[in-house]
Amino acid sequence: MEMRIIVTGSQTSAIKAKRLLEKNGLIAQVVRAPKYAEGCRFGIEILLADLPHTLSLLGEARIDYTEIIKTK
């Protein structure tokens, strides 16, 4: 399964995003962004297949993200 991390500005935003996605039937996990990302940032890890729906939900809820990172 291919995964992606959507990097948020804070742990609080990542938790809000996780709750929103789970409420809408998607699987998400709060994770720390990889070390090559600047600072101590958090994000949500999701399935690549769920990316379009996830981005739509985050936009509607006005939850900001800074980047999308491919995971191993």
N, C-alpha and C positions, 0 to 999 in steps of 0.2 A: 504494500500500500504506500503510495506516495503521500507525503505529508508536507504541510507548509506551516510556518509560524508567522502570524500577523502580529507585528510588534506594536505595542501600545505605549503611551507615555508613562504609565504607572501601573503598579500592581492592582490598584483599585479599578482602573479602566479594564484591565484584563479580566478581573473577577466579574465585573458588570457584563462584559462581552460573553463570558462563559455562561452566565446565568441566562442571558438573552438567547443564545444559541441552543442551550439545552431545553429552554421553554418552547422552542420551535422545532424540537425533535432532532437536532444535530449534536454530534459528539464533539466536545472541546475539552482541552486541558490547559490550565494555566502553567506556563513554563518561563524560565529565565531565557532571555535572548542569548544567542551564542556570544562568546567572548569578543569576536571581531566586531560586534555591534557596539556602538559608543555607550559608555557608562553602564550602569546597572539597570537594564531595562527588562520589562516583562512583556509577555505576549500570550497568545492563545495558539495552541497547536491544533490543526484541523486536517481533515482529509482533503487532498487536492480536488476531489470531485465535488466537495461542498463549498469550494472557494467562491463561485459566483453568488450563490444564495447567501453565504456568510457576509460578503461585502455589501450586498443589498440590505441585509438586516442591520449591519453596523451603520450604514449611511442613514437609514430611516431613524435609528435610535440616536444619531449624532455622536457615536462613539468614534473618536479619532484614532488613526493608526499612522505610523510613519513609514513602514516598509513591510514587504512580504519576503520571507526568507525560505529558500528550499532547504529541507532537512534531508538527512541521509536515509 
